[in-house]
Amino acid sequence: MTRRLKAALSLLSLLTLAACTSGGVRQQQQPPGADTSFRIVVASGQDVTGKNGIRQQLIDAWNAQQGEHGYRARLVELPGSADQQRSQLIGALQSGSAEYDVVNLDVTWIPEFADAGLIRPLGDTAVKDPEDLIPSVDSTSYWDGKRYAVPFNSDAGLLYYRKDHLVKAGTPRTDLDEGVTWDKLRELLVPLDRAEIKDHEAIWTTQLAAYEGRTVNAIEAFASAEEGFRLTDDDGDYVATEEQLTAGMTELRKRTEPPYLLEGAAESREAESLSAFAEGRTTFLRHWPYVYPTLHETFGANLGVTRLPGKSVLGGQNLAVTSSTSEQRAGKAAELIAFLTDPDSERCLLRAGFAATRTSAYQEAGTAPECRHAPAYAEGPSASPGGESTARLAPDRMADGTSYSRDILLPALREAVHRPRTPLYGAVTHTLTTELDALYGPPKGPGGSRPGDAEVAKSLDEALREILPG
């Protein structure tokens, strides 16, 4: 393994640990004897952009504008996986054991937190230029016809690939576009095998361990199998049919069966799948936008990225004000949210590797909002205090002239599909991951056999009908 690749894998390991693993709570330190009555506490998962990441930099910029006697914000980063963070937040807000004013919630949690009365409806002061927000992204902020949050950073699955592998396999072109399909990827099996690429084992890998990644992959397959597919309607009622689930199960099985999928992907999360791709064990990888800067730094012109074949699931986090905070603090918390999600902040988030939530952030350089709040993520090194940026900034313009942000990421966000919108989302995702053990867990049938698509779909349909209204 080359020294360059070892260093890259070390960076990738640190990046994915910040995104996926547990650790101690990190928070901005307060000076001894500091007055906490003018403090806005923001609770969030760990920042995948690392120590003193973009979220902390944006909060620092807001603090710098408040003046000597103004409110100051403090970021508290919660340890653990997304599921663990959700449990921590619910427990803290219900018991009053933590004084959080603003919470950074996964988009799937908004209905649950709103229905439980843990977050409050927001007025106009919390969002600047709402017409600039990407409609599909902004729709995750509402429940029961009311705005409870403002989109902070978004997410959609993308397809990363190794151009050097495609060259060795003798493919006619190495710049793939949105016309790529799973069938076309499967056709590459023989050419890639014949190329005898060192360490290469399979066409692609993804996240299929028994956690949220498995749910995401399932919803993407279900939505790809039938246009307009949804498990729940806008009220959270169950609306899928057994026939739809069977078609989705067939699609999921086709795209994740051997020999196309990397062996062991059924135990992979973000970190494991990313490492497998970086090590050259696969040619393709389904992952999120935040890995683009590091992968580009690692592979340069040999890295390709395009929209995911079929449908992609919408992810991301939204900022909300807790119901337990005082009215006075709630007003200031709303002002903080407006600052953290304004066009300037969204441009900074995009430069840092997050998917921005505003259309204006994706405009051509020179016409887009500047990244003034976090100079390390400005357009060029001259904008950083020392004249040289230490942030990992991948170029937006790719080798074939394609704009990564405007031509790939923005369309993916606009057309991404929602996971089920329901206050019972925790039970839904647990049911999905459990029922899909029939495909990815140890075989339980006679002679190590697995049930057919219709049988798995029938069991899933019955389980979902037990937990969801409708």
Secondary structure, DSSP 8 states (H G I E B T S, - for coil): --HHHHHHHHHHHHHHHHHH-----EE----TT---TTEEEEEEE--TT-TT-HHHHHHHHHHHHS-TTS-EEEEEEE-S-HHHHHHHHHHHHHHT-S--SEEEEEGGGHHHHHHTTSB----GGG-S-GGGB-HHHHGGGEETTEE--EEEEEEE-EEEEEHHHHHHTT-S-S---TT--HHHHHTTHHHHHHHT-TT--EEEE---STTHHHHHHHHHHHHHHSTT--SB-TTS-B---HHHHHHHHHHHHHHT-TTTB-TTGGG--HHHHHHHHHTTSEEEEEE-GGGHHHHHHHHGGGEEEEE-SS--BEEEEEEEEBTTS-HHHHHHHHHHHHHHTSHHHHHHHHHHTSB-SBGGGGS-TTTS----S-GGGSSSGGGSTTSS--S----SB-TTS-BIIIIIIHHHHHH-B----STTHHHHHHHHHHHTHHHHS---SGGG----HHHHHHHHHHHHHHHS--
